[in-house]
Amino acid sequence: MEGKQSVLQKIKPYLGDKAFYKQVAAIALPISLQSLITIGVNMMDTIMLGRLGETALSASSLANQFINIFHICCMGMGMGASVLTSRFWGMQDKHSLRKAITIMLRLCFAIGMLFTLATILTPQGLMRIYTVEEPIIQAGAGYFRWSIPCYLLLGFSLTCTIVLRSVGQVTLPLISSIAAFFINIFFNYMFIFGKFGAPAMGVEGAALGTLISRLFEFIFICGYFFLADKKIGYRVKHLFMKCGDLVKDYLRISIPVLVSDAFLAFGNSAVAMVMGRIGASFVSANAITMVTQQLSTVFIQGIGNASSIVTGHTLGRGEVEKAQRQGFTFWGLGTVIGILAGGFILAISDLVIGAYNINAETQAIAQQLMAAVGVIVVFQSMNSILTKGVLRGGGDTKFLMLADVLFLWVASIPLGYLAGLVWHLPAFWVYTLLKIDQFIKAVWCIFRLSSRKWIKRI
């Protein structure tokens, strides 16, 4: 009996307490709901475009692969800055916090302009990166034309949202996403199918609906951030503040995050290139699978964001041992949530696939991909909460950059290419090998957490 009590006493600090779970839930639930709403928009887009056939669905999916590169770069810039802002918030050093935001926004503008120019100059060239099928290329180029203003709108609203989250402001972004959800669905329906007197624009209508919702989010989030927020107190004048003394620390912490997420984005695009060359059926099946996977992992994203913020605040207060214990608690949460998410995907897979107007070949591939995702998501949950959360919150960004780049480009992409285009394996194994990095990182990161080397000084 005493032995059992002794074991319980040893593991009790790693189980967390009520205050810890309340803190995590207060951050994770609004972020998860916001992600759920975003995914709901994507799901409605795919269902609406799926009614127009595989060409429209594939064109939108592949065009968004390039846009998603910028989206992930913004996540990298925002989450990199969040490592600093959450730590500075824990220290209550608002002046340094504002400097980090200024560097982030300047970098966001520069990268956003590069993507904008690329889309203006060669929309068809961008589509040819992903597919050789001319009808899909032309439809995707039309989607790009309406997406040109979206880069800067998305960049500023997303990075400002991440900074607000890092100081505990999670409700306002949720409200913005709820409103944007209904705006997007309404205008997508109007312009895709030509309702309420509008022209039937098909794929281009989906892009126009997205543009309108992006404009709303920009006005709502950035208007509040620059004009009304009192917690951070960031104003337009701070865009011109001197922040050279923080650039070195910002680059040391944030650039590995940006590089990691950028290479991850390019890697995901390379995965999309492999899928695009397998055929339109595989691309369409993957578009369906992606939405379901995103739907099942919203809470994983929420816990991941919460773990980064909580870790940053804890280390900012100088509580190193507590941060180490919390890291193991987050890893345990990731394992449990991953198992639940995998079961959820397998349970709803037939229902989701049946909602789309697709041919028998696409349906069969989608079923195999759903089965693969149901397994992969368990390991994805375990490593995501560590890599994008705890370890990143500890400032261990160089290690994470190495892990993301190495396993994706050395293992996943080569094996996926061989499986799909050389060995012609079944879709289940093609997708599993394309995502093999998720399995490897799940093991590697637990060793990193145990080593305690992830806790860095800022």
Secondary structure by P-SEA (a helix, b strand, c coil): caaaaaaaaaaccccccaaaaaaaaacaaaaaaaaaaaaaaaaaaaaaaaaacaaaaaaaaaaaaaaaaaaaaaaaaaaaaaaaaaaaaaacaaaaaaaaaaaaaaaaaaaaaaaaaaaaccaaaaaaaccccaaaaaaaaaaaaaacaaaaaaaaaaaaaaaaaaacccaaaaaaaaaaaaaaaaaaaacccccccccccaaaaaaaaaaaaaaaaaaaaaaaaacccccccccccccccccccaaaaaaaccaaaaaaaaaaaaaaaaaaaaaaaacaaaaaaaaaaaaaaaaacaaaaaaaaaaaaaaaaaaaacaaaaaaaaaaaaaaaaaaaaaaaaaaaaaaaaaaaaaccccaaaaaaaaaaaaaaaaaaaaaaaaaaacccccccccaaaaaaaaaaaaaaaccaaaaaaacccccccaaaaaaaaaaaaaaaaaaaaaaaaaccccccc
